[in-house]
Amino acid sequence: MSSNWENFLYAAQALSLAGPIKHRLINAYASHLAMLKPDELPREVRDDFAELESSLCAVRPMRGETALQATVRKMSDHEAARYAQRIVNLLGTLVRLQIQPRQPLLRAVNGSDD
């Protein structure tokens, strides 16, 4: 099972392949990100991912296509490239979170010596 940042890495790799940007965006999202749940992501990226998810599946599909395919079909290449860039930016944030030293949790200390 891949970690969240690995799913974003694989999506970024799919976005970097040759081919039309719309096809790459559909493949990257459907193959690597669609199964992720926003509440399982770090809070720093949760809202951005939830917004990306709803934006990429906003159009009602025609027979034989998914909402993702319908939404991306309606986009310009420029819009599709912006969504691809958002995926790469989310990967960057997740990687930064992985390498940042964790701050220790502060715990309340009970004043009694029991």
N, C-alpha and C positions, 0 to 999 in steps of 0.2 A: 504494500500500500504506500502510495506516495504522500509526502507531506504537502501542505498547501503551497509552499513556495516552489516545490518541484512541479506541481501542476501548472503554475504560472510560467515556470521555465519552459516546460514542454509546449505551452501555448505560444510563448514568444518564439520558440524555435519553429513552430508551424507557421507563424506569421512571417518568418524570414525566408521561407522557401519561395521558389519561383511560382509565378501564376498571378491571376487577377486578385487584387486586394480583397474583393468581396468573398471570393472562394476561400482565401486563406483565413479571413476573419471567421467565417462560418465553421471551417474545419477546426481552427484553434479553440473557439468557444465550445463547440459541440463535443469535441474529443477530449478536452482537458479541463474545462471550467464549469460546464453545465451541471455537473454532479455536486459541485461544492455548495454548501449552505452558508449564507452570510454569517449566521450566528456561530459557526465553527471557526471563523477567521478571527485574527487579532482585531481588537476594537479599533485600531488605527486605520484599518482598511475596510472594515465591515460596511460602513455606509456607502463608501465609494463603489464597492463591489455590488451591493444591493441595487444601487442606482444604475450601474452598468448592466446588470442582469435584467432589470425591468426595461431599460432602454432598448436592449437588443432583442427583446421578445414582445414589443409593443403592438405590432401589426397583426391583425387577424389573418391567419393563413388561408390560402385557397386550397382546394382539394389537392391532396398529394404533397403538401409541403408543411414544414413546421413554422411556428411563429418566428423563430430565428431566421429561417430562410426568407420568409415574407418581409420581415423588417429590413434585413440587409439588402434584399432586392430593391426596396424602395429608396435606399440611400444612394447618395452620389459616391463616387470613388473617394472624394475628399473627406466626406463624413466617415466612411468606412476606415480610412487611414487614421482619423482622429480616435476612433474607438480602439483600433489596434495600438495606437500610442498609449492610450489609457491602460491597456492590459500590460504593456511593457513598464509603464510607470508604477503600476501596482506591484509588479515583480520587484522593482527596485526598492520599494518601501518594505516589502516582506523580507528581502535580503538584508536591508539595513537593520531591521528588527532582529534578525537572526544573529547578527554580529555585534550588536550593542550589548554591553555588559548589563546584566539584569540588576536592578536596584533591589536590595533586600527589603522584604516586607517589614514594616514597623508594627510591632505588636504592643498592645497595651499591657502594662505590667501592673499586676494587682499589688496594692500597697502593703498587704499583710505578708508576714513571713511564715504563714501556715504551711 
